[in-house]
């Protein structure tokens, strides 16, 4: 199976509840998109002063550190899933 980095997956290749998220991905080479988004995220987060890391916009809401931690955890989970697929392991994966 050849891997194509320049097209989005077809609707039958992912569960329907992911449609909104797939639609948000820009057209083009996904690796270049990841690199660009990584640079944007790094620049954005680098400009947040450390003392604001525990800031929330309202009581009981996530802090900036909570959000970054959640994004990191989610990235690890999807990276692990991508690795399973790349290795040809197509067994069902539990939701999170």
C-alpha positions as CSV (number, residue, x, y, z in Angstrom):
1,X,0.0,0.0,0.0
2,X,1.4,3.4,-1.0
3,X,1.0,6.2,1.4
4,X,-0.3,9.4,-0.2
5,X,0.4,12.6,1.8
6,X,-1.4,15.0,-0.6
7,X,-5.0,14.0,-0.1
8,X,-7.5,13.7,2.7
9,X,-8.9,10.3,3.6
10,X,-12.1,9.3,1.9
11,X,-15.3,9.4,4.1
12,X,-15.5,5.6,4.2
13,X,-12.0,5.5,5.7
14,X,-12.9,7.1,9.1
15,X,-15.9,7.2,11.4
16,X,-18.6,9.8,10.6
17,X,-18.1,11.7,13.8
18,X,-14.7,12.8,12.6
19,X,-16.0,14.5,9.5
20,X,-16.0,18.0,11.0
21,X,-12.3,17.6,12.0
22,X,-11.2,16.1,8.6
23,X,-13.0,19.0,6.9
24,X,-10.9,21.5,9.0
25,X,-7.6,20.0,7.6
26,X,-6.3,22.2,4.7
27,X,-5.6,20.6,1.3
28,X,-2.0,19.7,0.5
29,X,0.9,17.7,1.9
30,X,0.0,16.7,5.5
31,X,3.6,16.6,6.6
32,X,4.1,20.3,5.5
33,X,0.9,21.2,7.3
34,X,2.1,19.5,10.5
35,X,5.4,21.4,10.3
36,X,3.7,24.7,9.7
37,X,1.2,24.1,12.5
38,X,4.0,23.0,14.9
39,X,5.9,26.3,14.2
40,X,2.7,28.3,14.8
41,X,1.9,26.5,18.0
42,X,5.5,26.9,19.3
43,X,5.5,30.6,18.6
44,X,2.1,31.1,20.2
45,X,2.9,29.2,23.3
46,X,6.4,30.7,23.6
47,X,4.8,34.1,23.9
48,X,2.6,33.2,26.9
49,X,4.3,34.3,30.1
50,X,5.0,31.4,32.6
51,X,3.0,33.2,35.3
52,X,-0.1,32.8,33.1
53,X,0.2,29.1,32.8
54,X,-2.3,28.5,35.7
55,X,-4.7,31.1,34.4
56,X,-8.3,30.3,33.6
57,X,-11.0,32.5,32.1
58,X,-13.5,31.4,34.7
59,X,-13.7,29.3,37.9
60,X,-13.6,25.6,37.2
61,X,-12.3,25.9,33.6
62,X,-9.1,24.4,32.3
63,X,-5.8,26.3,32.8
64,X,-3.5,27.0,29.9
65,X,-1.2,24.2,31.2
66,X,-4.2,21.8,31.4
67,X,-5.1,22.6,27.7
68,X,-1.5,22.1,26.5
69,X,-1.3,18.8,28.5
70,X,-4.5,17.6,27.0
71,X,-3.2,18.4,23.5
72,X,0.0,16.6,24.2
73,X,-1.8,13.5,25.5
74,X,-4.1,13.5,22.5
75,X,-1.1,13.8,20.1
76,X,0.5,10.8,21.8
77,X,-2.7,8.7,21.5
78,X,-3.1,9.5,17.8
79,X,0.6,8.9,17.1
80,X,0.3,5.5,18.7
81,X,-2.7,4.8,16.5
82,X,-0.9,5.9,13.4
83,X,2.0,3.6,14.3
84,X,-0.3,0.6,14.8
85,X,-1.8,1.3,11.3
86,X,1.6,1.7,9.8
87,X,2.6,-1.7,11.2
88,X,-0.5,-3.3,9.7
89,X,-2.3,-3.8,13.0
90,X,-5.9,-3.3,12.1
91,X,-7.5,-4.7,15.3
92,X,-10.1,-2.5,16.9
93,X,-8.7,0.4,19.1
94,X,-10.6,1.5,22.1
95,X,-12.0,5.0,22.3
96,X,-10.6,7.6,24.7
